[in-house]
Amino acid sequence: MPNGSGHLAALSFPTQPYVGIGTTLFTTQTNAALRIGRDSGRIIPKHTFRDTEFGTFKAFKQFVDTHRSEWLTALGGTDEARRRLDEMVATVKARATAGNLIMGERMHMTDEAARRLDFLSHRKQHFDRIPAPTPVQARERAGIDADIRQMLASENSWRRQALYVLEALGVQRTVGLSFLLNAQSTQAVSGVRELAGLSPE
């Protein structure tokens, strides 16, 4: 939902679809979020990110292993980079049994991708303002939508920013007719605490 501070506005998509296009991104992962930060109508790469989060260490470890070479490159490609990455994975494994953990990766949009998305977004807005588009205009708008979907899903549009582990802080409470019917359990989360993090910067 839209939120902002001053001239900086952002659109957060905590469930995966890209607003206005009707597509689903990153469906192979446990959870994904896309946040697009804008200032005066232009995208700000450092405030535009893609988060991929996992609820189990196994899923997190498999993801890191799959992207190990990219992460080693982002960290400098040295022996120290390998040591830092292995140490991060070991730390996550040691804490994985604590429960209420959120393990994830954050990627920031590249400057080139931000400029390209600005261009496509402005073209899309032009066609969105046409009340009764012709078939040719409708096809062109659909092509723009497809270009935006492809760009947002492309690994080349993003740079690796951080691996992180957060602990959800909350209390468990049970509601419902627990003596007569199946009890329904919900969790009230009061905040998060960072347990570990790794970043090239």
N, C-alpha and C positions, 0 to 999 in steps of 0.2 A: 504494500500500500504506500502511497506517496508520503514522504516526510522530508523535512528539510530544516536548515538553519541559515538565516540570512538569505543570501543569493544562491546558496548551495542546496540543491534539491536532489532527491534520490528516489528511485523506484525499487522496492524490494519485492522479490518473487520467491517466497519461502517454499513453495511447492514446485516447481519445475517449468510450468508453461511460460512462454514469452508472451506478454500481454499484447493482444491485438493480432496475433498470428495464429494462435490455436495449435501450436506444436508442443511437443514434450521433449525436453532435453535431458541427457544424462540418465536415461532410464535404467541403465545397467548398474547404477550405484545405489547404495543404501538410501541416501538422501542428497539432494543438491539444491543449492540456492544461488540465484543470480541477482546481483545488485548493480544497477546502472546509476552512477552519480553524474549529475549535470550541473553546470553553472552557466547562466545566461544562454541556455539552449544548446550548449556544447558539452560533450561527454568529457569527464575528467578521468583519465586512465587510473590514477592512483586511488580513486574512490569508486572504481568499477571493478568488481571482483566476482569470482565464481568459487563457491565453497562446495566441496564434496565431503560428506561426513559418514562415519561408520559407527555402528553400535557394538561391534565385536573386534577383538584384536586380530582374529584370523582374516577378516575382510580388509582391515587396515593394512596388515602385513602383506597380503596378496597385492593390494593396490600399490604399495611402496615398491615391492619387488618388480612389478610390471613397469614402473616408471623410474627404476633405480638409476639408469644411465642418464636420464634427463636431470634428476636431482643431483647427481654427482657433478654434472656439468654446471648446473646453477650454483653449486657450492664451491666451484673453482677447479674441480677435476683432479685434486691432489690427494695424497695419502691422508692428509688432515680432513679432507672432505669425506672420504670413506669412513674415517674414524668417527666423525660427528654424526653421520647418517646412521651408522651401526649403533652408536651410543643412544641415539634418539629412539630407535626401534626397541632396543633392550630396555630402556626406561619405560616405554609404553607397555611392553610385555610384563614388566614387574608390577605395574600398577593396574593391569587389566582386570584383576579380580576384585578391585575395589567397588565396582558397581557404579551406576549413574555416570558413566564416562561417555564423553563425545570425542571421538578421534577423527581428525580431518585434515584436509589440504586446502589452502587458499591460493588462488591464482589471480593476478592482476592483469587487466587488459593491456595490450601493447599500444604504443602511441599510434602506430600505423592502423591497427584495427579500429581504434577510437575514431580516427579521421574517416575511415571507410564507413563505419556505422553512422556517423554524423551525416554523411552524404546520402546514404540509403534512407535514413530516417526522414530527412527533409523531402526526398522524393516521395516517400510513402505518405507524408502529410499532405503533399500536393494532391495525390489521388484520393486521399480520404475526404478531402473537401468537395469533391465532385459528387453532387447528389444522385445523379443517374449516369454512371460511367458506361461508355460504349463497350462492346465486347473486346475491342482492341485495348482500351484503357484497363479493363478488368484483368486481361491477361498480363499486361505490363505490371499492374499492382501485384498480381500473384507471383510474378517473377521477382519482384523486389522482396516480397515476403520470403521466398525461397532463398534468396541471396543472404538475407539477414539470418535465417535459420542456419544456413551452412557456415556463415562466418562465426556465429556464436558457438557452434559445436566444434569448430576447428581448433586443434591444439595450437596452431600457429598464431591464433588470436590472443593467446595468453602466455604469461611468464610465471614461473613458479615463485611464490612469495613466502609461504610458510607451511610447515607441518605443525599440528598442535594437538594437545590433549586438554580437554576441559572437564571439570567435574560439576555436574548439576547439583546445586544445593537445594534441598527441599525436605518436606516432611510427608510421610505417607498417612493417608486417612482412608477409612472405609466408610462407604455410604450405602444405603439400601436396607432392605429387610433381611439382615444377615442371619437371623434365627429361623426364618421361615422360607426364604428364597435364597438363590445364589447371591452372595455379596458382590457388590461392584466396587472395585478399588480404583482410586484415582490418586495422582500425585500432584502436589502443589510445589512448583519450583520457585524458589525465592531468588535465585541468581546462579552465577557460574564462577568457578575459580580455575585459573590456568595452572595445570600441573606440569606441563612440559611444552617446549616450543623449539623450533629450528627454522632459521631463516638465512638466506644468503646475505642479507644486509646487516 
